[in-house]
Amino acid sequence: MTTASKVSDLRDLDAAFTIREKVFVQGQGVPADDEYDQHDRQATTRHYLARVDGQPAGAARWRLTDNGVKLERFAVLDEFRNQGVGQVLVQAVLADVRAEAPDAAQVYLHAQLRAIPLYERTGFHKVGDMFEECDIQHYKMVLG
């Protein structure tokens, strides 16, 4: 069974950070200084952990910005990919965003190319031109 929920204790936050380390820093070569930023420890940032049969499998976060709500740091461990973990994670995050920030100007994210189909299935669409973050190609995507 796959579940995703808001992080509520330090053990779960450590598990989420470990997943991000494996996926982004080790797997994609993102510099650790770029992966972990000042937003990670802000009280207004919400972190999420997905589990498959109790095992940590994916992570994400969202935060308020001047432009609305930005979904970020969606990561699923290799051994759990293509099993619906990303979908469950996105749905859990969006449910909380609707509850906590219903008046946000927009809900948006920066999607790596291979993740675009996942986000399109959950109601996002591409806007603007492709760009690079940490030498990885992305598109801005907006919900709705």
SULBEL-V551320 format. One record per backbone hydrogen bond with DSSP energy under -1.0 kcal/mol. NH is the residue of the N-H (numbers start at 1). CO is the residue of the C=O. E is the energy in kcal/mol with one decimal. If there is no record, write none. Layout:
NH_CO_E, NH_CO_E
This chain:
3_51_-2.5, 5_49_-2.0, 7_47_-3.2, 13_9_-2.0, 14_10_-2.7, 15_11_-2.1, 16_12_-2.4, 17_13_-2.5, 18_14_-2.3, 19_15_-2.0, 20_16_-2.2, 21_17_-2.5, 22_18_-2.3, 23_19_-2.7, 24_20_-2.6, 25_20_-1.0, 26_21_-2.9, 27_22_-1.5, 30_24_-2.6, 34_31_-1.5, 35_31_-2.0, 36_32_-2.5, 40_37_-1.4, 42_39_-1.2, 45_42_-1.5, 46_62_-2.7, 48_60_-2.7, 49_5_-2.3, 50_58_-2.9, 51_3_-2.9, 52_55_-2.4, 53_1_-2.9, 55_52_-2.2, 57_50_-3.3, 58_50_-1.5, 59_75_-2.5, 60_48_-1.4, 61_72_-2.4, 62_46_-2.0, 63_70_-1.8, 65_68_-3.5, 68_65_-1.0, 69_106_-3.0, 70_63_-2.9, 71_108_-2.8, 72_61_-3.3, 75_59_-2.5, 77_57_-2.7, 80_77_-2.3, 81_78_-1.6, 88_84_-2.2, 89_85_-2.5, 90_86_-2.8, 91_87_-2.4, 92_88_-2.3, 93_89_-2.4, 94_90_-2.8, 95_91_-2.1, 96_92_-1.9, 97_93_-2.6, 98_94_-2.6, 99_95_-1.5, 100_96_-3.0, 101_97_-3.1, 104_101_-1.7, 108_69_-2.8, 109_141_-2.1, 111_139_-2.9, 113_137_-1.2, 115_112_-1.6, 116_113_-1.2, 119_115_-1.9, 120_116_-2.7, 121_117_-2.0, 123_120_-1.5, 124_119_-2.5, 125_142_-2.0, 127_140_-2.5, 131_138_-2.4, 133_136_-2.2, 136_133_-1.5, 138_131_-3.2, 139_111_-1.8, 141_109_-2.7, 142_125_-2.5, 143_107_-3.0, 144_123_-2.3
